[in-house]
């Protein structure tokens, strides 16, 4: 499974550097020189005939922080035009290459997706479809049995238990949260 670690943004300068919207807690490790990142297929519109095609893998040549943004140069991306063609591309690493978190209260997104969401009494509410990383807190995107989705703040007060081996997440929802 591909773990998304960033989204390529706009070019920076004329030598092929790009901004990266970081989606990992370990940007220094994921974007270290020599790191190979896989691109997500279909992450960008198909190029016009003869245009630059986004490769399946990009190798980090250099990375640096500039005014709070990560700037990355990839091998083979030598000018602004090629850098512009990468805009919007999601980059990631294989989940098999990532060590599990050391903190027992921390999980990777792929560990949570697919888990059953239940109340403390055992009522099945649905399953985790994905994790949205919002500025205030992460959100569990709950896929309800009837097909709707609901957002649940991923905070201890609402999600007191995550049982990955047991395949479930226990939630204590405030009244009306699933009606939004």
Secondary structure, DSSP 8 states (H G I E B T S, - for coil): -EEEEEEEEEEETTTTEEEEEE-SS-HHHHTSTT-EEEE-TTSS----TTS----SEEEEEEEEEETTEEEEEETT--SHHHHHHTTT-EEEEEGGGS---SSTT---HHHHTT-EEE-TT--EEEEEEEEEE-SS-EEEEEE-TTS-EEEEE-STTT--EEETTTTEEE----TTGGG-
